[in-house]
Amino acid sequence: MKPLHLAALAAASAIALSACSGGQESDTPTPGADAETAIFADVTDDRLDNAAATPEEWLSYGFDREETRHSPLTGITAENVADLGIAWTYDLATNRGVESTPIVIDGTMYVTSAWSVVYALDAKTGEELWVYDPDVDRAVGVNACCDVVNRGVAVYEGRVYLGVIDGRVEALDAKTGEVIWSKVTVDQSKPYTITGAPRVVDGKVLIGNGGAELGVRGYLNALDADTGDLIWRFYTVPSADKQPDGAASDSAFEQVGNVTWGDTGAWKTDGGGGTVWDSIIYDEVNDSVIFGVGNGSPWNQRLRDPSGLDNLFLSSIVAVDADSGEYKWHFQTTPGDNWDYTATQTLIIADLPVGDDGADRRVVMQAPKNGFFYVIDAATGEFISGNNYVPMNWATGLTDEGRPIEVPDARYAEIPYLQTPGPLGGHNWHPMAFNPDVGLAYVPAQEIPQAYGTDPRFQDDSAKWNTGADFAAGVPPVLPGELTRFLRSGLKGRLIAWDPVANEARWTVEHAGPWNGGVLSTAGGLVFQGKLNGEFSAYNAATGEELWTADVKSGAASGPGTFEIDGEQYVTITTGWGSAYLLTAGGLAAPEAVPPSVGKVVTFKLGGEGEIADIDIALVEPTPKADEFGTDEQIAEGLVHYARNCGVCHGAFAASAGILPDLRWSSYTSSAEAWKGVVVDGNLQSIGMVSFADVLSEEDVEAIRAYVILQAHNPESLSADAGGGTP
Ligand code: CA
């Protein structure tokens, strides 16, 4: 699905940017060269358990086992942060979403890009050491709900562990990038994807997957770090007949899970969902692996399971024994999920004074999509406290057990309900952080309202986007400018410093819009966060005062990191333009917020004098390629089919943010034959645009063309000046 002109541009810009991809010579020896027998990148369990003792490294996805993203480094402080400048940049040569948090160990940075490509760089200079491309079939991209992103690798005992978007998990030699083992961890006939970062605990590689918008059954795998063999698997939803799988989760379903599912509904053919696509943490005190579980498949519970029961372990936080994968406890954030309210968001462990008489208690914190911030007991999963961190209209509060008190209309049917948070959540994958010194959790929060209605065309056995929730609910065939402005006015983003003891925001910074970056906290009293508009900023950890901002000239949505080499502290962030919000709703983003779309690693240090070159992206002239046609009925049909099948990648209301082709300006709209050749016959499958013949008739496809061409002729259509397109 990669636009050809942008692919060419990415290659060209890789050359143009080489001047700022290297920088000064390194005077440090080659990492590991001074000890020939030592294992390269020798990250051990002991080092992972004591990450704060070696803050010069960034050893794992969330910095430490507790995934606080709080570094003890103090080289950069409120007093000197104004001197922060670019040390080096490295061009990731992609125009797709970049969500990676770099790992830094022994002077080497391991970072991933779109399509699961891994880069090993000299962390001091940005010099490329090796690149590994798993060479993914581009047709897999249609299975990715939220762009072909990757959030990072795990490094352990000389190896780099990678989850590949097509469901492979691979171990690479940390020194050379050579593949040591490669295992397929999913049924590749089903629309599974892997975008998350693996974690490693005691010789086990922990990794889940995604796909719950398209019909899969979720699980967490523990693989042998030496061989890739499966050690245990925990399914998050029961098998279709509620019989044991021979998996670690069997006892959990027997004890608590099976009774929360009815005996009819699409879950029996659709898999039920519950994918474990992001947060996985290790609680070494209780020897538990704790992970977040995603939404139901399909989303719409009336279609998924008409019993209306709770449907464990959807939208839950689950703890299992690290050795065996046996169930310990769960806390369900959204019983009977109906809205894509995943509980896969960042999990952080901390000791908070929330026990009897203010005694410390070991807790797990999460701000999942549903809008409530939760504090639960790390040993038992008991609900301690919670409160909404963003405005919401689907629930009015929490019971004493932490169960949301729902607004009945939010369980939509034929009558749509305009809801906040929407399916992109009050908080999505962007990592939150926790500073134990000031006792604040930093949440990249947002408001992206959306209407939900029951999809009358839901298909029980689809392998494409099939949520049972109608994206076209209540939308007119042509969006009036007034409605556009109303929708834009509802899009908000902010950084919230949340006090998890008082259960309220201590301070808040409002941003220009949603989908801003993950957070880094440092003992220098700073909080770093990037924004979608390309700004990367540092704030006072206690007050939220903005102390420094740089323009990184692309979306800055990933989790920043920090490390130290030769006594100098560095701060690093990966940038890019893509992922779920921009693919589906990017046309709503204000045109001035659209930065150039080539991903990079941008690394800063005090006194850094590097620069990021401006990139001119030549967009195709937004010109309609055919005259309007079609009856009102045909266009209404086209809207429904577009919203369900096309909008998730090519943009809601047929407006793209310039990542994938903006269909309004596509030459393939010029004739029914050309359009059918792509959408039905799959003529562009090699670049990722697969055939939709299994879910759309030729009549449906022509109705979509009529709808798209109508948008091309609408002078008020979204971001026509910024969207771009392909020939
Ligand atoms: Ca989802």
Residues whose N, C-alpha, C, O or C-beta is under 5 A from the ligand:
A	BS01	CA	N295 D340
